Amino acid sequence: MKFKRFAVTSLAVAATFALAACGGGKTDSSSGDQGATEDVVTEITEETNITFWHAMNGAQEEALTRLTNLFMEENPKIKVELQNQSSYGDLQAKINSTLPSPKDLPTLTQAYPGWLRDAALDNMLVDLGTYIDNETIGWGDQEPIIPSLLDGAKIEGKQVGIPFNKSTEMMFYNVDMFEEYGVEVPTNFDELKEVSKTIYEKSEGKVVGAGFDSLNNYYAIGMQNRGVEISPEMDLASDESKELINYYFEGVKEGYFRIAGSDKYLSGPFANEQVAIFIGSTAGEGYTANDTKGKFEYNAVKRPEAINLQQGTDLYMFDSATKEQRTAGYLLMKFLATPESQLDWAITTGYMPIVESVVQSDEYKNSGMKVPVSLADATTELFSIPVIENGDAAYNEIRVIMENILANPTKDLDTLIEESAPLLENAFNQ
């Protein structure tokens, strides 16, 4: 399929084709009533300036700048000031330190939903349902965002965000090494274990079979596949949890699995042919492609579990913005979600497209990278980390717990889990 650029403000829409819909109708926003709709500015008639805080760098920042400039060319009365906050950590800190002074907040910010739960509860975020459902500037017949990604930008049931730089996990493997050791691509955890053991044994311990980049993702995804959601009620010592932890623990103990450790990401050891398989973010493929060039052929396929995690940040708008700024901010978010913008963004940055037509397009699949070819298979069933009280703290604590357990493979696993369980409980109850 071919994509053609069109101006955001030229779209005429009908409310019956609302964004949330794969089946049409209004979003499930509580503010989609007629009174709220009447407050929406539907035309920018005077110059309107908006600010956008982000943490994109390198090629990602270049792509964002290019798309933003294109938006301003098509919407000359809207001026967007991109303000780079350096890193996710710095961006989160800046948001937290500025929330007590709403007048100093930007119009838009990139953020994980968990960062803004308290702001949403304090009604500091704009409920975008009012704009999405508007009869003049609403989403209309623009292609809807993939529902699981859109749902991930809800807080307390309200559509306060629009997906932005999204990713998921996939399995990257060394094609040449698989041929050398005579193994097939694993499709489930049992096969992953056997393939990893075979590679480790046939290489006489020189090559570790596999590893997972993100230990909290490993645990969260594994528990979700076992029917357990991250919540204060979860038990680190439950049968499902012990089984999941033991799977990785035994592999590390016997040598055929490893963790990233001081390498931070397994793409480095993978490129150096020290590990044959790693499960990591699709957003990191650019590094893998660059680091393995001229060394060996790699491929990326679906993670070996049915349910996968959607991760990455969304775009949110603060209630402190004027009515004109809110409309301008919404139009920019809508513009960045068009198939044309998404194709550009996905190919340039490596982040996954948020609309299905781009995921399935020949332009995306033939972009020269491995992830696009199998992304549709890897995203058939996605979930999000729940946005709950202390959810971020607990999710981060899971990483610390898993690191400690897997760094001590000579110790008794039950004892390690028993010692760690209170840490997770405390993270939820702080």
C-alpha positions in Angstrom: 0.0 0.0 0.0 1.1 3.6 -0.6 0.6 6.4 1.9 -0.1 10.0 0.9 0.4 13.0 3.2 -2.6 15.1 4.1 -3.1 18.2 6.3 -4.5 17.5 9.7 -6.7 20.5 9.8 -8.4 19.6 6.5 -10.1 16.5 7.9 -13.9 16.6 8.1 -15.1 14.0 10.5 -18.1 12.2 11.8 -18.4 11.2 15.4 -19.7 7.8 14.5 -16.2 6.7 13.4 -14.5 7.3 16.8 -11.0 6.3 17.6 -11.6 3.8 20.3 -13.5 1.7 18.0 -12.6 -1.1 16.3 -16.4 -1.2 16.3 -17.2 2.5 16.2 -19.1 4.6 18.7 -17.7 7.0 21.3 -14.7 6.5 23.5 -15.5 5.3 27.0 -14.5 8.7 28.3 -16.7 10.3 31.0 -16.3 13.7 29.4 -17.6 12.9 26.0 -20.9 14.8 26.7 -22.3 17.6 24.7 -21.5 20.3 27.2 -17.8 19.4 27.2 -17.7 19.1 23.4 -19.0 22.7 23.1 -15.8 23.9 25.0 -13.5 22.5 22.3 -11.9 25.1 20.0 -12.4 23.6 16.5 -10.3 26.1 14.5 -7.0 27.8 15.3 -7.4 31.3 13.9 -4.5 33.1 15.7 -0.9 32.0 16.3 -0.8 29.5 19.1 2.4 28.3 20.8 2.7 24.9 22.5 5.6 23.2 24.2 6.4 19.5 24.1 8.7 17.8 26.6 10.4 14.7 25.3 13.5 12.4 25.9 14.3 11.4 22.3 17.9 11.6 21.2 19.9 10.9 18.0 17.9 9.6 15.1 14.8 9.6 17.2 15.0 13.3 18.0 15.8 14.0 14.3 12.7 12.1 13.2 10.5 13.9 15.8 11.9 17.3 14.7 11.3 16.5 11.0 7.7 15.4 11.6 7.0 18.4 13.9 8.3 20.8 11.2 6.1 19.1 8.7 3.1 19.5 11.0 3.8 23.2 11.4 4.1 23.7 7.6 0.6 22.2 7.3 -0.7 24.1 10.3 1.1 27.5 10.0 -0.7 29.1 12.9 0.6 26.5 15.4 4.1 26.8 16.7 5.6 23.8 18.5 8.6 24.2 20.7 10.3 20.8 21.3 12.2 20.7 24.6 14.5 17.8 25.1 14.8 16.7 28.7 17.8 14.4 28.0 16.6 11.1 29.3 13.6 9.3 30.7 14.9 9.7 34.2 15.5 13.4 33.8 12.1 13.8 32.1 10.2 12.1 34.9 12.1 14.1 37.5 11.2 17.3 35.6 7.6 16.4 35.5 7.5 15.5 39.2 9.2 18.7 40.2 6.9 20.9 38.1 3.5 19.3 38.9 3.2 21.6 42.0 3.4 24.6 39.7 0.9 23.8 36.8 1.6 27.1 35.0 5.1 25.9 34.3 4.1 22.6 32.8 4.3 22.0 29.1 1.3 21.6 26.8 2.4 18.0 25.9 4.8 15.6 27.5 6.1 12.1 26.6 5.6 9.9 29.6 4.8 6.4 30.9 1.3 6.3 32.3 2.5 5.2 35.7 4.4 8.5 36.0 1.1 10.5 35.7 -1.3 8.4 37.8 -1.5 11.0 40.6 -1.8 13.9 38.1 -4.7 12.1 36.4 -6.4 11.5 39.8 -6.0 15.2 40.5 -7.6 16.1 37.1 -4.4 17.7 35.8 -4.6 15.8 32.5 -6.9 16.6 29.6 -9.4 13.9 28.8 -8.8 13.4 25.1 -12.2 11.7 24.6 -13.7 15.1 24.2 -11.4 15.8 21.3 -11.5 12.4 19.8 -15.3 12.4 19.6 -15.7 16.0 18.4 -17.7 16.4 15.3 -15.3 18.8 13.7 -11.8 17.9 14.6 -12.3 14.4 16.1 -10.6 11.3 14.8 -13.3 10.6 12.3 -12.2 8.4 9.4 -8.5 8.6 10.2 -7.3 5.0 10.9 -7.8 4.0 14.5 -4.9 3.1 16.7 -4.4 -0.5 17.6 -6.8 -1.0 20.5 -4.4 -2.7 22.9 -1.9 0.2 22.5 -4.7 2.8 22.9 -5.9 1.1 26.0 -2.4 1.3 27.5 -2.7 5.1 27.4 -5.8 5.1 29.7 -5.6 6.0 33.4 -8.5 5.1 35.6 -10.6 4.3 32.5 -10.1 7.7 30.8 -8.3 8.2 27.5 -5.8 10.7 28.7 -2.9 9.7 26.4 -2.1 8.8 22.8 0.5 6.1 22.1 3.8 7.5 20.9 7.1 5.5 20.9 5.9 2.0 21.5 7.8 -1.3 21.4 7.4 -4.9 22.5 9.7 -7.8 23.0 10.9 -10.2 20.4 13.5 -13.0 20.2 16.7 -12.3 18.4 18.8 -15.3 17.3 22.1 -16.0 15.5 21.1 -17.7 12.2 24.6 -18.9 11.5 25.0 -20.4 14.9 21.7 -22.2 14.7 22.9 -23.8 11.5 26.2 -24.7 13.0 24.7 -26.4 16.0 21.7 -28.0 14.1 18.9 -26.4 16.1 15.5 -25.1 15.2 13.9 -21.8 16.2 12.1 -22.3 19.5 8.4 -21.5 19.7 7.8 -22.0 23.4 9.8 -22.1 26.7 10.4 -25.8 26.7 12.0 -25.6 23.2 13.9 -22.5 24.3 15.4 -24.4 27.2 16.4 -27.4 25.0 17.9 -25.3 22.2 19.9 -23.3 24.7 21.2 -26.4 26.4 22.2 -27.9 23.1 24.1 -24.8 22.0 25.8 -24.5 25.4 26.8 -28.2 25.4 27.9 -28.4 21.8 30.0 -25.2 22.1 31.6 -26.8 25.2 30.4 -23.9 27.3 31.8 -21.1 25.0 28.3 -19.9 24.0 25.5 -19.3 26.4 22.2 -20.4 24.9 19.9 -17.5 25.8 19.0 -14.6 28.1 16.4 -12.0 28.7 17.3 -8.3 28.6 14.6 -7.1 31.1 14.1 -9.1 34.2 11.0 -7.3 35.4 9.5 -7.8 31.9 10.5 -11.5 32.1 8.6 -11.8 35.3 5.6 -9.7 34.4 5.1 -11.3 31.0 5.6 -14.8 32.4 3.0 -14.2 35.2 0.5 -12.7 32.7 0.9 -15.9 30.6 0.1 -17.9 33.7 -3.0 -15.9 34.4 -1.6 -13.6 37.1 -1.6 -9.8 36.7 0.9 -7.6 38.5 -1.0 -6.4 41.6 -0.7 -6.1 45.4 -2.4 -9.5 45.7 0.3 -11.4 43.8 2.5 -13.7 45.8 6.1 -14.1 44.9 6.1 -17.5 46.6 3.0 -18.8 44.7 3.3 -21.9 42.6 3.1 -19.9 39.3 5.8 -17.5 40.5 8.2 -20.2 41.7 7.8 -22.1 38.5 8.7 -19.0 36.5 11.6 -18.0 38.6 13.0 -21.5 38.7 13.0 -21.8 34.9 15.5 -19.0 34.6 17.3 -19.9 37.9 18.1 -23.4 36.7 19.3 -22.2 33.4 21.7 -19.7 35.0 22.8 -22.4 37.5 23.6 -24.9 34.7 25.1 -22.3 32.4 22.8 -22.3 29.4 21.0 -19.1 30.4 22.5 -15.8 31.5 21.4 -12.3 32.5 22.6 -9.0 31.1 24.4 -8.0 34.3 27.1 -5.3 33.8 26.5 -5.4 30.0 23.1 -3.8 30.7 21.8 -5.2 27.4 22.4 -8.6 25.9 22.7 -7.2 22.4 26.4 -6.7 23.1 27.3 -10.3 24.1 25.0 -11.4 21.3 27.0 -9.4 18.7 30.2 -10.8 20.2 28.8 -14.3 19.7 28.9 -15.0 23.4 25.1 -15.7 23.5 23.0 -17.3 20.7 19.6 -15.9 21.6 18.4 -12.9 23.5 14.9 -11.6 24.2 14.7 -7.9 24.2 12.9 -4.7 23.0 12.1 -4.3 19.3 13.3 -0.7 19.7 16.9 -1.9 20.1 17.2 -3.6 16.7 19.2 -0.7 15.2 22.0 -1.4 17.6 21.8 -5.1 16.9 21.9 -4.6 13.1 24.9 -2.3 13.4 26.9 -4.4 15.8 26.4 -7.7 13.9 27.0 -6.3 10.4 29.7 -8.3 8.6 29.9 -10.8 11.5 26.8 -13.1 11.1 23.2 -13.2 10.1 20.6 -12.6 12.7 16.8 -12.8 12.7 14.0 -11.6 15.0 10.8 -13.6 15.6 7.9 -13.8 18.1 8.8 -14.1 21.7 8.2 -17.7 22.8 5.1 -17.0 24.9 1.5 -16.3 23.7 0.9 -13.0 25.5 3.4 -10.1 25.0 3.9 -6.7 26.7 3.4 -3.4 25.1 5.8 -0.9 26.4 7.2 2.6 25.6 5.7 6.0 26.3 2.6 7.9 25.3 1.8 11.6 24.8 -0.2 13.4 27.5 -1.6 16.9 27.7 -1.9 19.0 30.8 -5.1 20.7 31.9 -3.1 24.0 32.5 -3.0 24.6 28.7 -5.4 27.1 27.2 -8.3 25.9 25.0 -6.4 26.9 21.9 -3.2 25.1 23.1 -5.3 22.0 23.8 -6.6 21.9 20.3 -3.2 22.5 18.8 -1.7 19.8 21.0 -4.4 17.3 20.1 -3.9 18.0 16.4 -0.2 17.3 16.8 -0.9 14.0 18.5 -3.4 13.1 15.8 -0.9 14.1 13.1 1.8 11.9 14.7 -0.6 8.9 14.6 -1.4 9.1 10.9 -0.2 6.2 8.8 2.1 8.5 6.9 3.8 9.7 10.1 3.9 6.3 11.6 5.6 4.8 8.6 8.3 7.5 8.7 8.6 7.2 12.5 8.8 3.4 12.6 11.4 3.0 9.8 13.6 5.8 11.1 13.5 5.0 14.8 12.7 1.3 15.1 9.7 1.9 17.3 6.6 -0.2 16.3 3.8 1.4 14.3 0.6 2.2 16.3 -1.7 1.6 13.3 -2.3 -1.8 11.7 -2.0 -0.7 8.1 1.6 0.3 8.6 2.4 -2.9 10.5 1.1 -4.9 7.5 2.4 -2.6 4.8 5.1 -3.7 2.2 6.9 -0.4 2.8 7.4 -1.3 6.5 8.2 -5.0 6.0 10.7 -4.3 3.2 12.5 -1.6 5.2 15.6 -3.8 5.5 15.2 -4.7 9.2 14.1 -8.0 10.7 11.5 -6.9 13.3 8.9 -5.5 10.8 8.7 -8.9 9.1 7.5 -10.7 12.2 6.0 -7.9 14.3 2.4 -8.7 13.4 2.9 -12.3 14.9 4.6 -10.8 18.0 1.7 -8.5 18.8 -1.4 -10.6 18.4 -2.1 -10.4 22.1 -0.6 -7.5 24.1 -1.1 -6.3 27.6 0.0 -3.3 29.7 1.5 -3.0 33.1 -1.5 -1.9 35.3 -1.5 1.8 36.3 -2.1 1.3 40.0 -0.9 2.8 43.3 2.8 2.1 43.7 2.7 0.0 40.6 5.8 1.6 39.2 7.8 1.1 42.4 6.7 -2.6 42.6 7.6 -3.2 38.9 11.0 -1.7 39.4 11.5 -3.8 42.6 10.8 -7.0 40.7 13.9 -6.3 38.6 16.0 -5.9 41.8 14.5 -9.1 43.2 15.2 -11.1 40.1 18.7 -9.8 39.8 19.5 -10.8 43.3 18.0 -14.3 42.9 19.7 -15.0 39.6 23.0 -13.6 40.8 23.0 -16.4 43.5 22.5 -19.6 41.7 24.4 -21.6 44.3 21.9 -20.7 47.0 18.6 -22.4 47.8 15.9 -20.9 45.6 13.0 -21.3 48.1 15.1 -19.4 50.7 15.9 -16.6 48.1 12.2 -16.3 47.2 11.1 -16.3 50.9 13.6 -13.5 51.7 12.5 -11.5 48.7 8.7 -11.7 49.1 8.5 -8.9 51.7 10.4 -6.6 49.4 7.7 -6.8 46.8 5.0 -6.4 49.4 6.7 -3.4 50.8 7.0 -1.8 47.4 3.2 -2.1 46.9 2.4 -0.9 50.4 4.9 2.0 50.8 
